[in-house]
Amino acid sequence: MKKLLIIGGGTAGTMLANKLAKGLTKELDERSVEITVVSEKDYHVYQPGFLYIPFQLKRPEEIVRPIQDVMDPKIKIILDTATEIKEQQKAVTLKSGKTLSYDYLILATGSHPQPVQIPGLEEAGHMFFTMDSALKLQEEMKKFKGGRVVVAVGLPHKCPVAPLEFVMMFEDWVRKQGIRKETEITYAYPLAGPYGTASVAELATREFEERNINIETFFFMDSVDTKTKELLSMDGRRLPFDLLVAIPPHKGAQIIEKSGFGDGDNWLPTDRHQLNLENHESIFVIGDATNLPISKAGSTAHFESEILAENLIDKLRGGEGNKKYSGKVFCFIETGLDKATYISFAYENPPKPVTPSKMVHYGKVGYNNMHWVNLKGIM
Ligand SMILES: Cc1cc2nc3c(=O)[nH]c(=O)nc-3n(C[C@H](O)[C@H](O)[C@H](O)COP(=O)(O)OP(=O)(O)OC[C@H]3O[C@@H](n4cnc5c(N)ncnc54)[C@H](O)[C@@H]3O)c2cc1C
């Protein structure tokens, strides 16, 4: 029996497992192939939903489902934490002490915010990249009556557009609350503009100018002075705040550090087209865990999983599995509470955002609701 072992039951791991299960029905029924997913959690959370929680536009129960409800019943789910990859033995050990062998190993272990890298941030700041932090920010925003708001970003982080979406939604929200005049908003970003690609930075700059959102460029977060309530940059600038929302830099998962495969921040060197771990034929990487120069996004995982599933199925049937991932990504960008734009891009195709509109916002609402179908590999 050929064994496919996926570590991580998030968006990438689930999408891939479901696509493999659909494509390998015959082999799974004959028991010539087994698909196993190791997941630390017994639930799946739709992380893009975190963006809406501070604004009370989504409730936690709307974005969480039990893991067995999102996985094809033919997939074996093991609720455990992978602790070590033993490449020589083609095996992975788990926290429970079990060892699982594999023919193909797929690492889908995600990316993880590191607030500890910015001293004072956990004490005095907020974020919305986890369920707990998004709910905490919601409570803080319920009390907000105006003041100085700083939205700051550390790189790299998943969903590069999410902080931009948050600041533009926040500006719209304070207007609708009738406290725009009492509120000063500053966006602090580590690059020369508010985003890392020119066309999106231009769109955001236009929006910021029209809506009186300040931008602080080349701002590399250093620490938070919790006494004076100021965010400090590495070059000594100080941004005073009444409300700080900061996205800290992310790192790859802990198991990557132990495996010795990753770079200093636990990102996995990945072939940009075939998605194998560089210099390894039986180990593949998908989703946020890669070091690829594209957005860490659920949409990336979606398009990667199409290619990787096809290639793995072909390999299991004796083929070469040579389809190439083009770097394709599609992202909606909320520009307010009821307007949005979108970008579609690939390695060789830079993004070109369309004019923000209500229609595109409804597209994003639909996209959010379609996640559960997307996850099942139906689309
Ligand atoms: C606020 C916010 C807004 C976003 N908006 C969008 C959006 O609009 N569009 C979009 O495309 N993307 C968006 N994203 C990004 C998207 O959610 C991620 O890119 C996507 O979830 C990545 O999938 P993944 O499977 O690689 O990682 P994850 O979904 O994070 O899953 C990784 C899984 O691996 C597990 N894991 C890690 N280590 C181990 C181990 N040792 N053993 C077992 N399990 C392990 C983790 O517990 C986790 O469940 C957003 C994210 C956030 C936070």
The ligand as an ORCA input file, in Angstrom:
! r2SCAN-3c Opt
* xyz 0 1
  C      -7.014     37.766      9.214
  C      -6.720     36.888      8.040
  C      -7.333     37.146      6.825
  C      -7.073     36.348      5.719
  N      -7.720     36.610      4.545
  C      -7.480     35.840      3.463
  C      -8.190     36.070      2.242
  O      -9.041     36.960      2.146
  N      -7.895     35.280      1.179
  C      -6.966     34.279      1.252
  O      -6.740     33.598      0.251
  N      -6.280     34.033      2.404
  C      -6.518     34.779      3.505
  N      -5.861     34.525      4.690
  C      -4.742     33.561      4.707
  C      -5.168     32.111      4.835
  O      -6.016     31.916      5.940
  C      -3.910     31.261      4.978
  O      -3.003     31.611      3.973
  C      -4.250     29.787      4.866
  O      -4.987     29.399      5.995
  C      -2.977     28.964      4.726
  O      -3.283     27.612      4.786
  P      -2.215     26.597      5.423
  O      -2.889     25.275      5.425
  O      -0.913     26.760      4.780
  O      -2.044     27.098      6.925
  P      -3.127     26.974      8.074
  O      -4.486     27.087      7.512
  O      -2.707     27.936      9.126
  O      -2.970     25.486      8.597
  C      -1.777     24.975      9.124
  C      -2.174     23.873     10.083
  O      -1.038     23.095     10.415
  C      -1.154     22.729     11.770
  N       0.160     22.320     12.256
  C       1.286     23.071     12.367
  N       2.291     22.322     12.860
  C       1.791     21.076     13.061
  C       2.341     19.872     13.571
  N       3.610     19.806     13.973
  N       1.538     18.783     13.643
  C       0.227     18.835     13.245
  N      -0.344     19.956     12.755
  C       0.434     21.062     12.673
  C      -1.716     23.983     12.426
  O      -2.300     23.696     13.665
  C      -2.740     24.417     11.389
  O      -3.991     23.827     11.638
  C      -6.147     35.276      5.832
  C      -5.545     35.001      7.061
  C      -5.829     35.793      8.160
  C      -5.182     35.487      9.485
*
